Amino acid sequence: MNIAVLGAKIIGSTLARKWTQARHNVMFGVRSVDNPETQALARALNATVETVANAITFGEVIVFAIPGQAMGETIQAHAAALNGKIVIDAANRMGGGAMNSAADFAAHAPAAQVYRAFNSLGWENFENPVFGNLQADLFYCGPAGAGQDKVEALIRAVGLRPMCVGDLRQVGLVDAIGSLWFALAFGQGIGRHLAFKVLTRQA
Ligand SMILES: NC(=O)c1ccc[n+]([C@@H]2O[C@H](COP(=O)([O-])OP(=O)(O)OC[C@H]3O[C@@H](n4cnc5c(N)ncnc54)[C@H](OP(=O)(O)O)[C@@H]3O)[C@@H](O)[C@H]2O)c1
């Protein structure tokens, strides 16, 4: 799969590492293409670095791993190119209001297939999603269909079990999982190595 990862810091690099290990093609989309740190990261991962615009053109899946406060302007600036793409919104808009950017995608790139995923756990749990012999689940939401198969493949490639909670109308529920993670990891002092698992019993 050709994946554009917008943002090359801790979330972008952690996800990109897993995906290049799984033989997907990753292009980072960044503001400073010549940044030596980003260039070195890309070389180490066998990925490439381009402008945000070029990365969006390249990717069939576009992963937003940039600060929440940069989401509005970035979506507006690349709205036309995002239409028709599979988009994964991993960015959290902190400081009040919705954590996700579903409203911005709907307003500016209504033909994008938007999924909310990779927002609800700290990056350490993407790097190592296995606890003893238990594989953590990743709650996500977005439209059913071919896009969902690709998003689930990318969640599995990170080592998590995909746990769909419905279409994008469930985005608040996925964000609430992120709030639960913060409340437990920091509010209750459990720490960042914390993830979730759905348990079921065969009838
Ligand atoms: N850290 C976690 O554990 C975690 C977990 C889940 C979700 N998230 C979410 O994932 C996102 C990324 O978090 P992060 O911790 O990896 O790093 P971050 O510091 O939030 O993001 C930094 C990356 O975004 C780029 N960036 C900043 N402003 C930009 C803009 N206006 N347009 C395009 N790119 C821009 C930066 O590139 P430049 O070099 O150009 O500045 C850098 O590569 C955040 O929204 C965060 O809430 C984080």
The ligand as a MOL file (V3000), in Angstrom:
LIG
                    3D

  0  0  0     0  0            999 V3000
M  V30 BEGIN CTAB
M  V30 COUNTS 48 52 0 0 0
M  V30 BEGIN ATOM
M  V30 1 N 2.4420 11.2440 21.1030 0
M  V30 2 C 1.4930 10.3070 21.2830 0
M  V30 3 O 1.6630 9.3510 22.0630 0
M  V30 4 C 0.2130 10.4150 20.4870 0
M  V30 5 C -0.7080 9.3490 20.5450 0
M  V30 6 C -1.8660 9.3780 19.7500 0
M  V30 7 C -2.0920 10.4890 18.9490 0
M  V30 8 N -1.2090 11.5210 18.9470 0 CHG=1
M  V30 9 C -1.4810 12.6730 18.0760 0
M  V30 10 O -0.6550 12.5230 16.9320 0
M  V30 11 C -0.2820 13.8150 16.4390 0
M  V30 12 C 1.2400 13.8230 16.3050 0
M  V30 13 O 1.8050 13.7730 17.5910 0
M  V30 14 P 3.3840 13.6250 17.8170 0
M  V30 15 O 3.5510 13.4480 19.2860 0
M  V30 16 O 3.9520 12.6300 16.9010 0 CHG=-1
M  V30 17 O 4.0460 14.9930 17.3730 0
M  V30 18 P 3.6160 16.4860 17.2400 0
M  V30 19 O 4.6710 17.2700 17.8980 0
M  V30 20 O 2.2290 16.7380 17.6640 0
M  V30 21 O 3.7000 16.6540 15.6390 0
M  V30 22 C 4.8790 16.9660 15.0660 0
M  V30 23 C 4.8890 16.7020 13.5720 0
M  V30 24 O 3.8880 17.4690 12.8970 0
M  V30 25 C 4.5280 18.3240 11.9410 0
M  V30 26 N 3.8050 19.5950 11.8400 0
M  V30 27 C 3.6590 20.5220 12.7770 0
M  V30 28 N 2.8810 21.5370 12.3260 0
M  V30 29 C 2.5540 21.2010 11.0630 0
M  V30 30 C 1.7990 21.8390 10.0680 0
M  V30 31 N 1.2150 23.0300 10.2780 0
M  V30 32 N 1.6580 21.2200 8.8770 0
M  V30 33 C 2.2530 20.0410 8.6470 0
M  V30 34 N 2.9990 19.3920 9.5580 0
M  V30 35 C 3.1480 19.9720 10.7470 0
M  V30 36 C 5.9300 18.5090 12.4610 0
M  V30 37 O 6.7930 18.8100 11.4170 0
M  V30 38 P 7.6500 20.1420 11.3720 0
M  V30 39 O 9.0600 19.6230 11.4510 0
M  V30 40 O 7.3010 20.7040 10.0590 0
M  V30 41 O 7.2880 21.0220 12.5240 0
M  V30 42 C 6.2140 17.1220 13.0360 0
M  V30 43 O 6.6530 16.2250 12.0420 0
M  V30 44 C -0.8380 14.8470 17.4270 0
M  V30 45 O -2.0330 15.3820 16.9160 0
M  V30 46 C -1.1380 14.0290 18.6780 0
M  V30 47 O -2.2310 14.5270 19.4110 0
M  V30 48 C -0.0600 11.5100 19.6750 0
M  V30 END ATOM
M  V30 BEGIN BOND
M  V30 1 1 1 2
M  V30 2 2 2 3
M  V30 3 1 2 4
M  V30 4 1 4 5
M  V30 5 2 4 48
M  V30 6 2 5 6
M  V30 7 1 6 7
M  V30 8 2 7 8
M  V30 9 1 8 9
M  V30 10 1 8 48
M  V30 11 1 9 10
M  V30 12 1 9 46
M  V30 13 1 10 11
M  V30 14 1 11 12
M  V30 15 1 11 44
M  V30 16 1 12 13
M  V30 17 1 13 14
M  V30 18 2 14 15
M  V30 19 1 14 16
M  V30 20 1 14 17
M  V30 21 1 17 18
M  V30 22 2 18 19
M  V30 23 1 18 20
M  V30 24 1 18 21
M  V30 25 1 21 22
M  V30 26 1 22 23
M  V30 27 1 23 24
M  V30 28 1 23 42
M  V30 29 1 24 25
M  V30 30 1 25 26
M  V30 31 1 25 36
M  V30 32 1 26 27
M  V30 33 1 26 35
M  V30 34 2 27 28
M  V30 35 1 28 29
M  V30 36 1 29 30
M  V30 37 2 29 35
M  V30 38 1 30 31
M  V30 39 2 30 32
M  V30 40 1 32 33
M  V30 41 2 33 34
M  V30 42 1 34 35
M  V30 43 1 36 37
M  V30 44 1 36 42
M  V30 45 1 37 38
M  V30 46 2 38 39
M  V30 47 1 38 40
M  V30 48 1 38 41
M  V30 49 1 42 43
M  V30 50 1 44 45
M  V30 51 1 44 46
M  V30 52 1 46 47
M  V30 END BOND
M  V30 END CTAB
M  END
